[in-house]
Amino acid sequence: MSTFISENKKRFSFYAFKRNLYRDRYLYLLLAPMIIWIILFKYKPLYGLQIAFKDYNLYKGIAESPWVGLEHFKTFFTGPYFYRTIRNTFLLNLMILAFGFPAPIILALLLNEVKHLKFKSFVQTATYLPHFISSVIVAGIVINFLSPSTGVVNVIIERLGFERIYFLIKPELFRGIFVGMEIWQEAGFKSIVFLAALAGIDQQLYEAAKIDGANRFKQMLHVTIPGLLPTIMIMFIIQIGNLVTLSFEKIILLYNPSTYETADVLGSYVYRIGLVDAQYDLAAAVGLFETLVAFVLVVGANKLSKHLTKNSLW
């Protein structure tokens, strides 16, 4: 009897699935390009990850190259660049987390308080624009601004009576420059998410707070920030997942051998050994290690958020 009921349920679910599929066929058609893109560019390359466990030979190909187990991981973990790249990656990301993560939240809170619509639109446009500029141009602007001969910053420093500073060859200044560039380029664009969350806060809560005698600051403290908290936690979890990844293109554009000590990260190391030195197998092993660490961090941050705030990605 139970087998009969189970088979009927399966048949019913299958027919319901077919009926829904036919009913929403145009929506699925719209979804198809994105699914094809994900399969081709996100899942198909996973096949190539096996070279991280092989002595990859370009002429033999992936399938014919011999297996070497965890040899490339050992080479990386015992190599001279392991500590340096790990340290720089985490330090840069922690600085971005400490200074770059609050920046769009603060910007969104400030924009939310602006009542002059034209001024608000101007500030929003001015802060969004850097996100759409190519990394090459952004790095070029930073290099020009900090140029020791014609850079605006050094011209001002000289006119104030100080000596010019060679910003981009000083290892101790690289992290500050990189974090500042990231905030300038991304804070405005990332604030869109928080502005959308602010728009969703119930206006009756503000009215109730006004009746209770709350001024603008107290309204922000007791209504706006609690309303933003779920969005902040979700964005924080995503940011934690990126704790071992960085925009290595900008690093490569800004760094030079004199700043490798503080600028070389996992991404730039993978670029050098993979594309410059043609050690594809070692580069794949480092890339896989980077991905696994990011996965563990996301899962850990998600569990922690679920435990502490009841908000999580899944």
Contacts in CASP RR format, 6 or more apart in sequence:
PFRMAT RR
TARGET T0000
AUTHOR 0000-0000-0000
METHOD contacts of the structure
MODEL  1
MSTFISENKKRFSFYAFKRNLYRDRYLYLLLAPMIIWIILFKYKPLYGLQ
IAFKDYNLYKGIAESPWVGLEHFKTFFTGPYFYRTIRNTFLLNLMILAFG
FPAPIILALLLNEVKHLKFKSFVQTATYLPHFISSVIVAGIVINFLSPST
GVVNVIIERLGFERIYFLIKPELFRGIFVGMEIWQEAGFKSIVFLAALAG
IDQQLYEAAKIDGANRFKQMLHVTIPGLLPTIMIMFIIQIGNLVTLSFEK
IILLYNPSTYETADVLGSYVYRIGLVDAQYDLAAAVGLFETLVAFVLVVG
ANKLSKHLTKNSLW
21 28 0 8 1.000
47 62 0 8 1.000
48 62 0 8 1.000
48 284 0 8 1.000
49 284 0 8 1.000
49 288 0 8 1.000
50 62 0 8 1.000
51 62 0 8 1.000
51 65 0 8 1.000
51 280 0 8 1.000
51 281 0 8 1.000
51 284 0 8 1.000
52 72 0 8 1.000
52 73 0 8 1.000
52 281 0 8 1.000
52 284 0 8 1.000
52 285 0 8 1.000
52 287 0 8 1.000
52 288 0 8 1.000
53 67 0 8 1.000
53 68 0 8 1.000
53 69 0 8 1.000
53 70 0 8 1.000
53 72 0 8 1.000
53 285 0 8 1.000
54 62 0 8 1.000
54 65 0 8 1.000
54 66 0 8 1.000
54 67 0 8 1.000
54 68 0 8 1.000
54 69 0 8 1.000
54 281 0 8 1.000
55 65 0 8 1.000
55 66 0 8 1.000
55 67 0 8 1.000
55 68 0 8 1.000
55 71 0 8 1.000
55 281 0 8 1.000
56 62 0 8 1.000
56 65 0 8 1.000
56 280 0 8 1.000
56 281 0 8 1.000
56 284 0 8 1.000
57 64 0 8 1.000
57 65 0 8 1.000
58 278 0 8 1.000
58 280 0 8 1.000
65 281 0 8 1.000
68 281 0 8 1.000
72 281 0 8 1.000
72 282 0 8 1.000
72 284 0 8 1.000
72 285 0 8 1.000
73 285 0 8 1.000
73 289 0 8 1.000
75 282 0 8 1.000
75 285 0 8 1.000
76 82 0 8 1.000
76 282 0 8 1.000
76 285 0 8 1.000
76 286 0 8 1.000
76 289 0 8 1.000
81 264 0 8 1.000
81 269 0 8 1.000
84 260 0 8 1.000
84 261 0 8 1.000
84 264 0 8 1.000
85 264 0 8 1.000
85 265 0 8 1.000
85 266 0 8 1.000
85 267 0 8 1.000
85 268 0 8 1.000
85 269 0 8 1.000
86 266 0 8 1.000
88 262 0 8 1.000
88 263 0 8 1.000
88 264 0 8 1.000
88 265 0 8 1.000
89 244 0 8 1.000
89 246 0 8 1.000
89 265 0 8 1.000
89 266 0 8 1.000
89 267 0 8 1.000
90 243 0 8 1.000
90 244 0 8 1.000
91 175 0 8 1.000
92 175 0 8 1.000
92 178 0 8 1.000
92 179 0 8 1.000
92 246 0 8 1.000
92 265 0 8 1.000
93 242 0 8 1.000
93 243 0 8 1.000
93 244 0 8 1.000
93 245 0 8 1.000
93 246 0 8 1.000
94 243 0 8 1.000
95 175 0 8 1.000
95 176 0 8 1.000
95 179 0 8 1.000
96 179 0 8 1.000
96 182 0 8 1.000
97 239 0 8 1.000
97 240 0 8 1.000
97 243 0 8 1.000
99 179 0 8 1.000
99 180 0 8 1.000
99 183 0 8 1.000
100 179 0 8 1.000
100 182 0 8 1.000
100 183 0 8 1.000
100 186 0 8 1.000
100 187 0 8 1.000
101 235 0 8 1.000
101 236 0 8 1.000
101 239 0 8 1.000
103 183 0 8 1.000
103 187 0 8 1.000
103 190 0 8 1.000
104 186 0 8 1.000
104 187 0 8 1.000
104 188 0 8 1.000
104 189 0 8 1.000
104 190 0 8 1.000
104 191 0 8 1.000
104 193 0 8 1.000
104 194 0 8 1.000
105 191 0 8 1.000
105 194 0 8 1.000
105 228 0 8 1.000
105 232 0 8 1.000
107 127 0 8 1.000
107 187 0 8 1.000
107 188 0 8 1.000
107 191 0 8 1.000
108 191 0 8 1.000
108 194 0 8 1.000
108 195 0 8 1.000
108 198 0 8 1.000
108 228 0 8 1.000
109 194 0 8 1.000
109 198 0 8 1.000
109 220 0 8 1.000
109 224 0 8 1.000
109 225 0 8 1.000
111 120 0 8 1.000
111 123 0 8 1.000
111 124 0 8 1.000
111 191 0 8 1.000
111 195 0 8 1.000
112 195 0 8 1.000
112 198 0 8 1.000
112 224 0 8 1.000
113 216 0 8 1.000
113 220 0 8 1.000
114 120 0 8 1.000
114 123 0 8 1.000
124 188 0 8 1.000
127 187 0 8 1.000
127 188 0 8 1.000
127 189 0 8 1.000
127 191 0 8 1.000
128 188 0 8 1.000
128 189 0 8 1.000
128 192 0 8 1.000
130 138 0 8 1.000
130 184 0 8 1.000
130 185 0 8 1.000
130 186 0 8 1.000
130 188 0 8 1.000
130 189 0 8 1.000
131 185 0 8 1.000
131 186 0 8 1.000
131 188 0 8 1.000
131 189 0 8 1.000
133 141 0 8 1.000
133 185 0 8 1.000
135 247 0 8 1.000
135 249 0 8 1.000
135 250 0 8 1.000
135 253 0 8 1.000
136 249 0 8 1.000
136 253 0 8 1.000
138 181 0 8 1.000
138 185 0 8 1.000
138 250 0 8 1.000
139 181 0 8 1.000
139 250 0 8 1.000
139 253 0 8 1.000
139 254 0 8 1.000
140 253 0 8 1.000
142 177 0 8 1.000
142 181 0 8 1.000
142 254 0 8 1.000
143 168 0 8 1.000
143 254 0 8 1.000
144 150 0 8 1.000
144 151 0 8 1.000
145 151 0 8 1.000
145 152 0 8 1.000
145 153 0 8 1.000
146 153 0 8 1.000
146 154 0 8 1.000
146 167 0 8 1.000
146 168 0 8 1.000
146 177 0 8 1.000
147 154 0 8 1.000
148 154 0 8 1.000
148 164 0 8 1.000
148 165 0 8 1.000
148 166 0 8 1.000
148 167 0 8 1.000
149 164 0 8 1.000
153 165 0 8 1.000
153 167 0 8 1.000
154 164 0 8 1.000
154 165 0 8 1.000
157 163 0 8 1.000
157 164 0 8 1.000
157 165 0 8 1.000
158 164 0 8 1.000
165 173 0 8 1.000
167 173 0 8 1.000
167 177 0 8 1.000
168 174 0 8 1.000
168 177 0 8 1.000
168 254 0 8 1.000
168 256 0 8 1.000
168 259 0 8 1.000
169 256 0 8 1.000
169 258 0 8 1.000
169 259 0 8 1.000
170 259 0 8 1.000
171 258 0 8 1.000
171 259 0 8 1.000
171 260 0 8 1.000
171 261 0 8 1.000
171 262 0 8 1.000
171 263 0 8 1.000
172 262 0 8 1.000
174 254 0 8 1.000
174 255 0 8 1.000
174 259 0 8 1.000
174 262 0 8 1.000
174 263 0 8 1.000
175 262 0 8 1.000
175 263 0 8 1.000
177 254 0 8 1.000
178 250 0 8 1.000
178 251 0 8 1.000
178 254 0 8 1.000
178 263 0 8 1.000
181 250 0 8 1.000
181 254 0 8 1.000
182 247 0 8 1.000
182 250 0 8 1.000
190 235 0 8 1.000
193 231 0 8 1.000
193 235 0 8 1.000
194 228 0 8 1.000
194 231 0 8 1.000
194 232 0 8 1.000
194 235 0 8 1.000
197 227 0 8 1.000
197 228 0 8 1.000
197 230 0 8 1.000
197 231 0 8 1.000
198 224 0 8 1.000
198 228 0 8 1.000
201 223 0 8 1.000
201 224 0 8 1.000
201 227 0 8 1.000
201 228 0 8 1.000
205 223 0 8 1.000
206 219 0 8 1.000
206 223 0 8 1.000
209 218 0 8 1.000
209 219 0 8 1.000
209 222 0 8 1.000
209 223 0 8 1.000
210 219 0 8 1.000
214 222 0 8 1.000
214 223 0 8 1.000
229 309 0 8 1.000
229 311 0 8 1.000
230 309 0 8 1.000
230 311 0 8 1.000
233 305 0 8 1.000
233 309 0 8 1.000
233 311 0 8 1.000
233 312 0 8 1.000
234 311 0 8 1.000
234 313 0 8 1.000
236 301 0 8 1.000
236 305 0 8 1.000
237 298 0 8 1.000
237 301 0 8 1.000
237 302 0 8 1.000
237 305 0 8 1.000
237 312 0 8 1.000
237 313 0 8 1.000
238 298 0 8 1.000
238 313 0 8 1.000
240 297 0 8 1.000
240 298 0 8 1.000
240 300 0 8 1.000
240 301 0 8 1.000
241 294 0 8 1.000
241 297 0 8 1.000
241 298 0 8 1.000
241 301 0 8 1.000
242 294 0 8 1.000
243 294 0 8 1.000
243 297 0 8 1.000
244 266 0 8 1.000
244 290 0 8 1.000
244 293 0 8 1.000
244 294 0 8 1.000
244 297 0 8 1.000
245 266 0 8 1.000
245 267 0 8 1.000
245 290 0 8 1.000
245 294 0 8 1.000
246 265 0 8 1.000
246 266 0 8 1.000
246 267 0 8 1.000
248 265 0 8 1.000
248 266 0 8 1.000
248 267 0 8 1.000
248 268 0 8 1.000
248 270 0 8 1.000
248 271 0 8 1.000
251 263 0 8 1.000
251 264 0 8 1.000
251 265 0 8 1.000
251 267 0 8 1.000
251 268 0 8 1.000
252 268 0 8 1.000
252 271 0 8 1.000
254 263 0 8 1.000
255 263 0 8 1.000
255 264 0 8 1.000
255 268 0 8 1.000
266 286 0 8 1.000
266 287 0 8 1.000
266 289 0 8 1.000
266 290 0 8 1.000
267 286 0 8 1.000
267 287 0 8 1.000
267 290 0 8 1.000
269 286 0 8 1.000
270 283 0 8 1.000
270 286 0 8 1.000
270 287 0 8 1.000
270 290 0 8 1.000
273 279 0 8 1.000
273 282 0 8 1.000
273 283 0 8 1.000
273 286 0 8 1.000
274 280 0 8 1.000
274 282 0 8 1.000
274 283 0 8 1.000
275 283 0 8 1.000
298 313 0 8 1.000
302 312 0 8 1.000
302 313 0 8 1.000
302 314 0 8 1.000
303 312 0 8 1.000
305 311 0 8 1.000
305 312 0 8 1.000
306 312 0 8 1.000
END
